[in-house]
Amino acid sequence: MEAQFQIELISYDKMETILPLVVLLNEGRFEYQILKERLDDMLSMGNYQCIGVYRETELIGICGFWALNKLYAGKHLEPDNVYVKPEYRSKGIGNLMMQWLFDYAKQMGCVGLEVNCYAKNIKGKKFWESQGFNALGYHMIKKF
């Protein structure tokens, strides 16, 4: 797999390349410009990063993540905006990204990872459970 797919940390100056995949992830619910503005804000906070999986020069998968430290969880990484193009699914790319993230988290002195998954995302829930994640509660949001 390593010869077929390459994984790398995306530099801030190339971070906008993830947005076409983020549009697909969100099924077109947000306009590109809104996502770009949000990404710019996220990057200005300084603790958002993203890895990309490439097949030759094509970006086929992304896994953004936050470095966080919470009282109940300790220092950890939180995967966010995880997406693999449909034609590349079930080829081990999700496992590849998670192994990279697990190794990176350990290097950073993290005690684990925490992830949010939409309730309707049954395949996503199954994937996270296959990676050793356990459901602890509900992810809730209130918009103003």
C-alpha atoms as an extended CHARMM CRD file, in Angstrom:
* protein
*
       144  EXT
         1         1  MET       CA              0.0000000000        0.0000000000        0.0000000000  PROA      1               0.0000000000
         2         2  GLU       CA              2.8040000000        2.4360000000        0.7890000000  PROA      2               0.0000000000
         3         3  ALA       CA              3.9740000000        2.3020000000       -2.8370000000  PROA      3               0.0000000000
         4         4  GLN       CA              0.4630000000        2.9810000000       -4.1460000000  PROA      4               0.0000000000
         5         5  PHE       CA             -0.5260000000        5.7260000000       -1.6660000000  PROA      5               0.0000000000
         6         6  GLN       CA              1.5870000000        8.4120000000       -0.0150000000  PROA      6               0.0000000000
         7         7  ILE       CA              0.5740000000       10.1950000000        3.1600000000  PROA      7               0.0000000000
         8         8  GLU       CA              1.9060000000       13.5610000000        4.2550000000  PROA      8               0.0000000000
         9         9  LEU       CA              1.1900000000       16.4560000000        6.5540000000  PROA      9               0.0000000000
        10        10  ILE       CA             -0.2170000000       19.2920000000        4.4430000000  PROA      10              0.0000000000
        11        11  SER       CA              1.5470000000       22.6230000000        4.9320000000  PROA      11              0.0000000000
        12        12  TYR       CA             -0.5390000000       25.6860000000        5.7760000000  PROA      12              0.0000000000
        13        13  ASP       CA              0.2750000000       27.2910000000        2.4220000000  PROA      13              0.0000000000
        14        14  LYS       CA             -1.2710000000       24.2660000000        0.6360000000  PROA      14              0.0000000000
        15        15  MET       CA             -4.1560000000       23.7140000000        3.0390000000  PROA      15              0.0000000000
        16        16  GLU       CA             -6.7450000000       25.1420000000        0.6320000000  PROA      16              0.0000000000
        17        17  THR       CA             -6.2300000000       22.0060000000       -1.5100000000  PROA      17              0.0000000000
        18        18  ILE       CA             -8.3770000000       20.0740000000        0.9900000000  PROA      18              0.0000000000
        19        19  LEU       CA            -11.4720000000       22.1900000000        0.3250000000  PROA      19              0.0000000000
        20        20  PRO       CA            -12.7920000000       20.3050000000       -2.7460000000  PROA      20              0.0000000000
        21        21  LEU       CA            -12.8630000000       17.1420000000       -0.6080000000  PROA      21              0.0000000000
        22        22  VAL       CA            -14.4490000000       19.0200000000        2.3090000000  PROA      22              0.0000000000
        23        23  VAL       CA            -17.2020000000       20.1870000000       -0.0770000000  PROA      23              0.0000000000
        24        24  LEU       CA            -17.8480000000       16.5300000000       -0.9880000000  PROA      24              0.0000000000
        25        25  LEU       CA            -17.7230000000       15.4830000000        2.6720000000  PROA      25              0.0000000000
        26        26  ASN       CA            -20.4060000000       18.0330000000        3.5120000000  PROA      26              0.0000000000
        27        27  GLU       CA            -22.4800000000       17.0420000000        0.4720000000  PROA      27              0.0000000000
        28        28  GLY       CA            -22.5410000000       20.6120000000       -0.8320000000  PROA      28              0.0000000000
        29        29  ARG       CA            -24.2260000000       22.0680000000        2.2750000000  PROA      29              0.0000000000
        30        30  PHE       CA            -21.6620000000       24.8700000000        2.4380000000  PROA      30              0.0000000000
        31        31  GLU       CA            -20.3720000000       27.0760000000       -0.3350000000  PROA      31              0.0000000000
        32        32  TYR       CA            -16.6680000000       26.9000000000       -1.0930000000  PROA      32              0.0000000000
        33        33  GLN       CA            -16.1150000000       30.5060000000        0.0290000000  PROA      33              0.0000000000
        34        34  ILE       CA            -17.6850000000       29.8580000000        3.4390000000  PROA      34              0.0000000000
        35        35  LEU       CA            -15.4750000000       26.8070000000        3.9200000000  PROA      35              0.0000000000
        36        36  LYS       CA            -12.4080000000       28.8160000000        2.8690000000  PROA      36              0.0000000000
        37        37  GLU       CA            -13.1990000000       31.5370000000        5.4160000000  PROA      37              0.0000000000
        38        38  ARG       CA            -13.7220000000       28.9480000000        8.1370000000  PROA      38              0.0000000000
        39        39  LEU       CA            -10.4930000000       27.1640000000        7.2270000000  PROA      39              0.0000000000
        40        40  ASP       CA             -8.5820000000       30.4610000000        7.3490000000  PROA      40              0.0000000000
        41        41  ASP       CA             -9.9910000000       31.0880000000       10.8350000000  PROA      41              0.0000000000
        42        42  MET       CA             -9.1060000000       27.5520000000       11.9270000000  PROA      42              0.0000000000
        43        43  LEU       CA             -5.5350000000       27.9410000000       10.6950000000  PROA      43              0.0000000000
        44        44  SER       CA             -5.1570000000       31.2700000000       12.4870000000  PROA      44              0.0000000000
        45        45  MET       CA             -5.8600000000       29.4480000000       15.7720000000  PROA      45              0.0000000000
        46        46  GLY       CA             -2.6710000000       27.4830000000       15.2140000000  PROA      46              0.0000000000
        47        47  ASN       CA             -3.7050000000       24.0230000000       16.3950000000  PROA      47              0.0000000000
        48        48  TYR       CA             -5.4210000000       22.6040000000       13.2910000000  PROA      48              0.0000000000
        49        49  GLN       CA             -3.4740000000       20.3440000000       10.9520000000  PROA      49              0.0000000000
        50        50  CYS       CA             -4.3790000000       17.9660000000        8.1500000000  PROA      50              0.0000000000
        51        51  ILE       CA             -2.8260000000       14.9590000000        6.5020000000  PROA      51              0.0000000000
        52        52  GLY       CA             -3.4220000000       14.1030000000        2.8790000000  PROA      52              0.0000000000
        53        53  VAL       CA             -3.3200000000       10.7620000000        1.1320000000  PROA      53              0.0000000000
        54        54  TYR       CA             -2.1060000000       10.9770000000       -2.4470000000  PROA      54              0.0000000000
        55        55  ARG       CA             -2.1380000000        8.6110000000       -5.3700000000  PROA      55              0.0000000000
        56        56  GLU       CA              0.6650000000       10.0760000000       -7.4220000000  PROA      56              0.0000000000
        57        57  THR       CA             -0.2990000000       13.7830000000       -7.3640000000  PROA      57              0.0000000000
        58        58  GLU       CA             -4.0510000000       13.3200000000       -6.7650000000  PROA      58              0.0000000000
        59        59  LEU       CA             -5.3420000000       14.1080000000       -3.2760000000  PROA      59              0.0000000000
        60        60  ILE       CA             -7.6960000000       11.2070000000       -2.5520000000  PROA      60              0.0000000000
        61        61  GLY       CA             -8.1550000000       11.3730000000        1.2090000000  PROA      61              0.0000000000
        62        62  ILE       CA             -7.8800000000       13.8420000000        4.0640000000  PROA      62              0.0000000000
        63        63  CYS       CA             -7.8740000000       13.7200000000        7.8220000000  PROA      63              0.0000000000
        64        64  GLY       CA             -7.8050000000       17.0280000000        9.6200000000  PROA      64              0.0000000000
        65        65  PHE       CA             -7.0600000000       17.0390000000       13.3240000000  PROA      65              0.0000000000
        66        66  TRP       CA             -6.8960000000       19.3000000000       16.3410000000  PROA      66              0.0000000000
        67        67  ALA       CA             -4.3400000000       19.1040000000       19.1290000000  PROA      67              0.0000000000
        68        68  LEU       CA             -6.3620000000       19.5220000000       22.3280000000  PROA      68              0.0000000000
        69        69  ASN       CA             -6.0550000000       19.1340000000       26.0690000000  PROA      69              0.0000000000
        70        70  LYS       CA             -9.2810000000       18.6580000000       28.0130000000  PROA      70              0.0000000000
        71        71  LEU       CA             -9.7820000000       18.0030000000       31.7060000000  PROA      71              0.0000000000
        72        72  TYR       CA            -11.6970000000       14.7670000000       31.1100000000  PROA      72              0.0000000000
        73        73  ALA       CA             -9.5400000000       13.4770000000       28.2420000000  PROA      73              0.0000000000
        74        74  GLY       CA             -6.0160000000       14.8240000000       28.7390000000  PROA      74              0.0000000000
        75        75  LYS       CA             -3.7860000000       15.7710000000       25.8260000000  PROA      75              0.0000000000
        76        76  HSD       CA             -5.1710000000       14.2070000000       22.6590000000  PROA      76              0.0000000000
        77        77  LEU       CA             -5.7590000000       14.6200000000       18.9550000000  PROA      77              0.0000000000
        78        78  GLU       CA             -9.2510000000       14.9880000000       17.5390000000  PROA      78              0.0000000000
        79        79  PRO       CA             -9.7080000000       13.8490000000       13.9300000000  PROA      79              0.0000000000
        80        80  ASP       CA            -11.9880000000       16.1910000000       11.9810000000  PROA      80              0.0000000000
        81        81  ASN       CA            -13.0440000000       16.3650000000        8.3280000000  PROA      81              0.0000000000
        82        82  VAL       CA            -12.0750000000       12.7790000000        7.5490000000  PROA      82              0.0000000000
        83        83  TYR       CA            -12.8640000000       11.8670000000        3.9510000000  PROA      83              0.0000000000
        84        84  VAL       CA            -11.7900000000        9.4080000000        1.2650000000  PROA      84              0.0000000000
        85        85  LYS       CA            -13.0120000000        9.7300000000       -2.3220000000  PROA      85              0.0000000000
        86        86  PRO       CA            -15.6670000000        7.0550000000       -2.9820000000  PROA      86              0.0000000000
        87        87  GLU       CA            -13.6630000000        5.2630000000       -5.6780000000  PROA      87              0.0000000000
        88        88  TYR       CA            -10.8030000000        4.7180000000       -3.1980000000  PROA      88              0.0000000000
        89        89  ARG       CA            -12.8490000000        3.4430000000       -0.2540000000  PROA      89              0.0000000000
        90        90  SER       CA            -12.3670000000       -0.0810000000        1.1250000000  PROA      90              0.0000000000
        91        91  LYS       CA             -8.7060000000       -0.0220000000        0.0730000000  PROA      91              0.0000000000
        92        92  GLY       CA             -7.2160000000        0.4860000000        3.5590000000  PROA      92              0.0000000000
        93        93  ILE       CA             -6.7910000000        4.2570000000        3.2630000000  PROA      93              0.0000000000
        94        94  GLY       CA             -8.7420000000        4.9570000000        6.4570000000  PROA      94              0.0000000000
        95        95  ASN       CA             -6.5410000000        2.4770000000        8.3130000000  PROA      95              0.0000000000
        96        96  LEU       CA             -3.4460000000        4.1000000000        6.8060000000  PROA      96              0.0000000000
        97        97  MET       CA             -4.5410000000        7.5640000000        7.9700000000  PROA      97              0.0000000000
        98        98  MET       CA             -5.4070000000        6.3390000000       11.4640000000  PROA      98              0.0000000000
        99        99  GLN       CA             -2.0970000000        4.5120000000       11.8900000000  PROA      99              0.0000000000
       100       100  TRP       CA             -0.2830000000        7.7050000000       10.8790000000  PROA      100             0.0000000000
       101       101  LEU       CA             -2.3970000000        9.6990000000       13.3400000000  PROA      101             0.0000000000
       102       102  PHE       CA             -1.8870000000        7.1940000000       16.1870000000  PROA      102             0.0000000000
       103       103  ASP       CA              1.8850000000        7.3130000000       15.6660000000  PROA      103             0.0000000000
       104       104  TYR       CA              1.8960000000       11.1200000000       15.4580000000  PROA      104             0.0000000000
       105       105  ALA       CA             -0.2220000000       11.4340000000       18.6110000000  PROA      105             0.0000000000
       106       106  LYS       CA              2.2100000000        9.2290000000       20.5370000000  PROA      106             0.0000000000
       107       107  GLN       CA              5.1590000000       11.3240000000       19.3090000000  PROA      107             0.0000000000
       108       108  MET       CA              3.3250000000       14.4470000000       20.5440000000  PROA      108             0.0000000000
       109       109  GLY       CA              2.8530000000       12.9330000000       24.0080000000  PROA      109             0.0000000000
       110       110  CYS       CA             -0.9030000000       12.4690000000       23.6270000000  PROA      110             0.0000000000
       111       111  VAL       CA             -2.8140000000        9.9420000000       25.7040000000  PROA      111             0.0000000000
       112       112  GLY       CA             -5.2860000000        9.1350000000       22.9180000000  PROA      112             0.0000000000
       113       113  LEU       CA             -7.7110000000       10.4150000000       20.3150000000  PROA      113             0.0000000000
       114       114  GLU       CA            -11.2910000000       11.6350000000       20.5090000000  PROA      114             0.0000000000
       115       115  VAL       CA            -13.6580000000       11.7590000000       17.5440000000  PROA      115             0.0000000000
       116       116  ASN       CA            -17.1500000000       13.0480000000       16.7870000000  PROA      116             0.0000000000
       117       117  CYS       CA            -19.2840000000       11.1140000000       14.3170000000  PROA      117             0.0000000000
       118       118  TYR       CA            -22.6970000000       12.0740000000       12.9810000000  PROA      118             0.0000000000
       119       119  ALA       CA            -25.4730000000        9.8400000000       14.3390000000  PROA      119             0.0000000000
       120       120  LYS       CA            -26.7040000000        9.0610000000       10.8010000000  PROA      120             0.0000000000
       121       121  ASN       CA            -23.2080000000        8.0300000000        9.6580000000  PROA      121             0.0000000000
       122       122  ILE       CA            -23.5410000000        4.2870000000       10.2930000000  PROA      122             0.0000000000
       123       123  LYS       CA            -20.4870000000        3.3660000000        8.1700000000  PROA      123             0.0000000000
       124       124  GLY       CA            -18.4330000000        6.0240000000        9.9500000000  PROA      124             0.0000000000
       125       125  LYS       CA            -19.4800000000        4.7150000000       13.3700000000  PROA      125             0.0000000000
       126       126  LYS       CA            -18.5110000000        1.1930000000       12.3080000000  PROA      126             0.0000000000
       127       127  PHE       CA            -15.1340000000        2.4690000000       11.0520000000  PROA      127             0.0000000000
       128       128  TRP       CA            -14.3500000000        4.3280000000       14.2870000000  PROA      128             0.0000000000
       129       129  GLU       CA            -15.3000000000        1.2920000000       16.3500000000  PROA      129             0.0000000000
       130       130  SER       CA            -12.9960000000       -0.8600000000       14.1830000000  PROA      130             0.0000000000
       131       131  GLN       CA            -10.2060000000        1.5650000000       15.1120000000  PROA      131             0.0000000000
       132       132  GLY       CA            -10.8070000000        0.9960000000       18.8340000000  PROA      132             0.0000000000
       133       133  PHE       CA            -12.9810000000        4.0370000000       19.6120000000  PROA      133             0.0000000000
       134       134  ASN       CA            -15.8040000000        3.6820000000       22.1490000000  PROA      134             0.0000000000
       135       135  ALA       CA            -18.9660000000        5.8020000000       22.2370000000  PROA      135             0.0000000000
       136       136  LEU       CA            -19.0980000000        7.8610000000       25.4430000000  PROA      136             0.0000000000
       137       137  GLY       CA            -21.9660000000       10.2540000000       24.8110000000  PROA      137             0.0000000000
       138       138  TYR       CA            -23.6820000000       12.5510000000       22.3550000000  PROA      138             0.0000000000
       139       139  HSD       CA            -22.2370000000       15.2480000000       20.1300000000  PROA      139             0.0000000000
       140       140  MET       CA            -24.6600000000       18.1610000000       20.3770000000  PROA      140             0.0000000000
       141       141  ILE       CA            -24.7170000000       21.5830000000       18.7730000000  PROA      141             0.0000000000
       142       142  LYS       CA            -26.7800000000       24.7430000000       19.2170000000  PROA      142             0.0000000000
       143       143  LYS       CA            -26.5410000000       27.4160000000       16.5510000000  PROA      143             0.0000000000
       144       144  PHE       CA            -27.3390000000       31.0860000000       17.0130000000  PROA      144             0.0000000000
